[in-house]
Structure formats: structure tokens, C-alpha cells
């Protein structure tokens, strides 16, 4: 018997019992839809985590003095950092940006008609790259501004909105601590994962101007900065960068071997990696739940096919008596199971796609509709057809022709 004849016989058998075929397919349809939706959800969550792991925030390390730890060599709190520390850190292999920030208390930022409380920071040009901000208009703080001590400033969008009613503020003046600054740029909001305080209300000024005219110096350390921010390049090993940072700081701060550091390095990559691990576990759990649904559907297919073998025993005996081989009988029943599962797989994929779209639109979740997800879902339906169709097919092929013809 040709493959085409086997296919035609299997299809006619399915069409002759439409309600039974539909009920048999229902379990597989639900299972495939569940697997598709859950894999799409899992892939979407994984993609979000991967994007997050490559973001500025997860490539950033913040270094702060540990003011609660006194240095063993002096009876005073640990020193602030210096601009020289930052220069050395920029030379570390794999560093995208390194910047030092001079911070003080919250300041009143004022125009002639209005004022707002916000963050005033002394910065260098790398602050823009390291903060995750972008220039909305104008220019960034430059090294020339730092060298010449120009009283210029880059303000945030929040200040532009509150003090200038969202109008173009370029060239206008603001006052911080009664010191006038000319606005030369507007920056977008900093990445909230790597900023402190009100990250939408800030003024950046050249670090030299901030130190000498607003925030003040430090009697222990010249050219000091309050904290350091280092951002690694994409794909760089941040642990090795952190080791280099420790070497630089221990040397510059004259920390002896074995002495505890008087600074702390903060990074969000640890909890981000934990989130990625949890997402992978969630994806596995969701796929397992879908697989269970498919197994239940497969059991349904096997049960119905066994019933079909019993009902068609005389037909099977007659075909064997007319010369049909055992392989022909087995192929026919396997083909029926496969056709049911192919139909169920197509309907299940369609249902799963629309379920996923509804979830994405109503629940604000991200899903990934990839050929891999569709292939795994549809392939699982075919696998179910082969595995759970084999036992009924084998039982049909193993019938004795004479006993089958006698079957009532």
C-alpha cells in the first residue's frame, strides 16, 4: 500500500467521526497552546533580563568612602577619593567610562522668578556617559570648562520643566548658593538604578567650579571627589575590573596588605544575575506545565485510538485477509494519530499566539514569538502523536486475522 493510500484511509477515518476526532484533539490543542504561550512568556522574560544585564546600570560600579570605618593609620574617617584615582581607572582595560562626582547637600536652584530644591554635582565630561543620560540639547561639560573654571551648567529635563516651563533655557542663568551659572546643555533623566536622590532634578557644573565656589574643598585631600563611578564595556568581566580598582585604591590610599578597605564598591549585577537565574527557572517551570498538558492530551489520543482499534477489529481482520501486511495496519493507525496531532498542533499554535497577544496587550508583559518557540510547540505535538499512537497501532497490527473476522 502506498503512502498516499495510507494517508487517504487515515484521513477518511478521522472525517467519519468528526466529534470524536475533535474531542481527541482538544487535549493536544490546549497543550500546544499552553506550551507556546508559556515558552513565549519565558523567552520574553529572558530577553528582558539579557537586555537589563547589558544596560548601563548593570555594567556600573559605584565606589564610596566607608565613613563608618576608621583607617588604622589615622584617627580620622577614611579619605575621599582624588581625580588622580579616576585618571588611573580610565586606563583599566575594558572600562567604558570612569568619572568622579563632587556632591554636597541638597541645594536651592533658582532663577529670578522661581526656584526648586535639587542635586548640585561637580562633574567631568564622563559623567554624561557614566550616568546613562543623554543630551537633549546643547553641549556637555568639557575639560576646557574645568581648566578655565567657567561657571556653566548642564541642567536636567526636570529643571527645564519646573524653572523654564519646558522652554529653551540655553544661555539663561540659574543661581546655586548665590553663584550664577550659564546653562549650556539639557540632559535627560539619569538611569534610576545608578543614581542617588532625586535623579530628575540636577545641575552639573565643572568639578573645579563646584569645588572652589559652591561645595568647598577638603582639608586632607586636594582635588578630591565624593564618589567614583566606573562603567565597563559590553561583555567585559566586571570582576577583573573591580580587582584593578582595588589595586589602584589600596595603593593610592596607602592601605597595607591585609588591612580592610576604607571604601565600598557597590554594583547591581549580583541581583540582576539572580533575577536571570530565577527567570530561567521560571521558564523551565512554565514549559514543564505545558508539557504536562500535552501528556494529558497524549493519553487522550491513545485511549481514543485504542477504542477505535476495538471498534474496527472486523475491518482490520478483513484487510489482513485481503493481503494487508502488519506494517500497513500499523502505518495506518500511526498516520491517524499523527494527522490528529498535526491538526491539533496548527490549531494550538494559532490559539497560543492569540492568547499570548491578549496577555501582552492586557497584562503589559513581553513575549517573544520566535520560530524556535513555534517549532518546539509544534514538534512536541508530533512527538505526542508518534509516542502515544504507537501502542494502539501495534495492538491493531498484532491482531489475529481469523479472530478479528469473528469479532462482533
N, C-alpha and C positions, 0 to 999 in steps of 0.2 A: 504494500500500500504506500502510495506516495505521501510526501509531507503535506501536499496541498489537500489531498483527500482526508488525511487525519485532521487537519485544521478545519475543514468544512464540517466533518462529523462532530467535532468538539463544539464548534460554534452553533450548529443546529441543536445540539443537546442543551446548550445554555439558553438559547432563544425559546425552546419549547417550554421551559419552566422559568418564566421571567421573574415571578415573585420570589421564588426560592433563590434564584441567582442574585437578585437584588439584596435579599436579606443576608445571603452568604457574603456578599461583597461589603456589606455595611461595616463589619468589624475592621476589614482591611482599610476601607476608606477613612474611617476615623483614626486608625493607627497611623496611616501615611500622613494625614493632615496634622496629627499631633507631632509626629517626628519632624515634619517640615517646619512647622511653626516654632517648635522648641529649638531646633538646630539654628534657624534664622535668628531667634532671640539670643541664643548663646553666642553665635558668631558676631552679632551686633554688639553685645556686651564686651566681647573680647576685643573687637576693633576699637571701641571707645577706650578701653584700658590701654591698648597699644598706642593710640593717639595721645593719651594722657601721659604715658611713660616717655614719649618723645617731646613733650611740651617743655617750655622754659622752666616751669615750676619744678618738674622732677629732675631737671638737669642742674638745679641750683643748690648751692650750699651757702648758708649764712654763717658767718663767724662773728661771735660776740665775746667780749671780755667776760670772764666769770667773776663778777664783782663780789660774790659771796666767798670766794676762795682767796685767802691772803697768800702772797708769794713768800716762799721760805727765806728769801734773801733780804726782804724788806718788810717792815711792819706797816705796810700800807696795802690797799687793794691793788689788784693787778693793773698793769698799764693799758692804756688804749693802744690801738694799732697805729702804724705810720704809713705815709704814702709810699715809702720805700718797700714795705711789705707787699703792697699792691703791684708795684713795678715788677718785683720778682715773681709774683704769682701769674702775671700775664705771660711770662716766659715758659710756664709749665706746658709741656706737650699735651694737646687736646683741650686746652682752655679756649672757650669761645669769647668770653668777656670776664673781666675782673674789675671791680670798682669799689671804691671806698666812699662811704657816706658819712657826712657830719650831721648829726641830729641834735636837736635840743628839745625844749618843751614845746607844747602847742603854742603857736603864735597867732596874733591877730593880723590878718592880711586885709589891707584897706585901700580903697580909692577915696576920692574926695567926697563921694556921696554914700558909700556903702562899705561894709566890712564883713568878714567871715573868719571863723577860727579854723585853722588848718595846720598841716605839717609844712615846716620850712626845712629844706635839706640843702646842705652844701655838697655838690656833686662834681664828677668829672664826666667827659663825653661818654664813657662806657656805661653810665647809668641808664641811658636810653635802651641799649641792647639788653642789659642785665635785668631790667625791671619787667620786661615783657610789654612795655609801652611802645607806641609808635607816634611819630609826629603828625598831628592833624594839619598844622600849618606852621610856617616859619622855619626857624633853624634851631639846632641843638646847641647846648653849651659847648664851647670849643676850648681847646688848650690855649688859644690866644686870649680868650676871655679870662682864663685862670692866670696866665702870666701877667697880663696888663691890669688885672683886678677891675675889670669892667663891671659896673653894677647892673647886670642884665639878668633876666629870669625867663625860665620856661614854666608856664602855668598849666594846670590840669584843665580838662574839659569842665569839671565841676566848678572851678573858679570862674571860667569863662561864662558859664551859665548863670552863676549867682551874682557876680560882680559886674558883668558886662552884658547881661541879658542875651547871651548867646551871640552877640555881635562880634565883629572882628576886633580884637584887642591889640593887634600888632602896633608897636610903637608907643602905646599908652603906658602910664606909670601905675605902680602899686607901691604901697609902703609896708615894710615889715620892720617892727621895732623902730619906727620913725626913719628908716633908711629907705630912700626911693630906689626902685628897680624898674628898668625899662623892659617891657615884655618883648621878647624876640621869638617866642615859639609857644605853641599849644600842643600838649601831649595827651594821648588817650589814657584811659584808666590803666593803672598797673595791674599785673596779674595778682589777684587776691591771695593766691596760695604762697606768694613770696614777699608780700608787703605787710607792713605793720601799721596799725592805727587806721585812720580814715584814708583809704587809698584812692579816693576820688577827689580829695581836696588837698592839693600840694603845690608848693612852689619850689623849683630847683634854681639854685644860684651857683655861680662858680665857687668852688670849695674855699679858695683863698679869701674871697669877699665875705662868705658866710663866717669863716673862722675869725677874721680880723674885725668885722664890723657888726655882726649880729650875735653869733653864738659864743664867741670867745675862745681863747686858747687854753692850753693845758700846761700847768707849771712844771710837770715832769717830762713831757714829751713834745718836741716840736713837730709841726706838720702832722698832727695826729688826726685820726679818723675814728668815728664811733663804732662802725662795724664794716665788715667786708662781705661782698657778695661775689661768688665765683660761679660761672655757668660753663658747663662742659659742652663740647661739640656733640652733635648727634652720634650715637653709637660708641661714645668714649667710655672707658672704665672709670667711673667716678671714684671708686675705692682707691685706685692708684693716684688720682689727682688729690684726694684727701691725704694720702700719705705724704705727697710732696708739700702740701700746705702745712702739715705738721712739722716737717723738717725745717721749712722756712721760718715758721713762727717760733719754734723752740730755739733756733739759732738766734733770731733777732731779739728774743726776749730773755736770752741767756738762761734758759732752763737746763739744769744739769740732767744727766742721764738718770732715769728712774724718778725724777721729780714729776709730780702731777701737773698737767697743763692748767694754766690760769685763764683759759679761754674755752669756749664751747663751739662745736660745729653742728649746725642744725641742717637737716635735709628731710624732704618729704618722700624720697624714693623708697624708703623702707615700707611705709604703709601703702604706697602705691603698688609695690610688688606684692604685698599681702593681698591687696584688692584683686590683682591679676590672678593670683593663685586661687582665691575664692571664686572668681568668675569661671576659671577652668573647671573647678569642682561643680559649680552650678550648671555649666554646660553639659558635663557628664551626667549629672543627675537628671536634667531635663531630657537628654537623649535616652537615658535608661527608662524614664517614664513612658516615652513614646514607644520604645522597643517592647515594653510590657503590653501596651495597647495592641501592637502588631502581633505579638504572640497570642493574645486572646483571639484576635481576628483569624490567625492561622489555625488555631484549634477549631474555630467555627467552620473554616473551609474543609478541614479534614473530616469533621463529623458529617457535614452535608455530603461530601464526596463518598464516604462510607455508606451512608443511606442510599445514595444514588447507585452504588455498586450492588447493593442488596436488591433494589427495585429493578435493576436491569440485568439480573442474573441470567434470565432466559435469553435476552438479547445477546449477552456475551457468549453463552453456550452455542447459540445459533451461528454467530460469526466464526467461532472456533471450528464448528462442524463444517462450515463452508470454506475453511482453509486459512483463517486468520491466525497469525502466529501470536505467541505470548507477548513478543515485543510490540506488535501492532496494538494490542489491547492496552498495554502499559503506556505506550506513547499517546494513545487517545485520551486516557484519563489524566495523564500529566499535562497534556495540552489544554484540557478543560480547566484544570486548576490554574495553569499559567494565564490563560485568557481571562479568567475571573480576576486574577491578581493584577494583570495589566490594566484592565478596565478600572479596577479599584484604585490602582496607583495614579492613573490620569485624573480621575475624579478627586482623589485625595489631595493631589498636588494643587489642583485648582481651588479646592476648599481651604487648604492650608494657606495658600497665597492670600486669599481674601480675608481669612481670619487674621493673618499677620498684618495686613494693611489696616484693618479695623483697629487692631491693638496699637499699631504705630500712630494712627491718627487720634485715637481717643485717650490713650494712656501715655503719650509722649515718650515712647520707648524707641530705641534704634534697633532695626533689624537689617540683616544682610541677606539679600536674595542672590545667591551665587549658584553657578552650575554645580558646584560641589555639593551644596545643601540639597538641591533638587535631585542630583544623581544618587546620593546616599538614600534619600527618602524613597525614590522610585526603585532603586536597586534592592532595598530591603523588602519591598512588596514582591518583586520577582523571586527573591530568595525564599520568602514565605511560601510562594506557590510551589516551588520545587520541593522544599523540605516537607511541607505538610500535605502535598499532593502525592508524595512517593508511596506512602503506606496504602492508601486506597487503590492506587494504580497497581501496586504489587499484589494486593489482595485480588483485584479483578483478573490480573494476568495469571494468577495461580489457581483459578477455579478449574475443576474437572469438567470438561465439556459435557459428558453424559449426565452428571449430577446437575449441572447447570440447566440442561434442557428439561430435566424432570421438575425443576424448581417451580412452585406455584406462585 
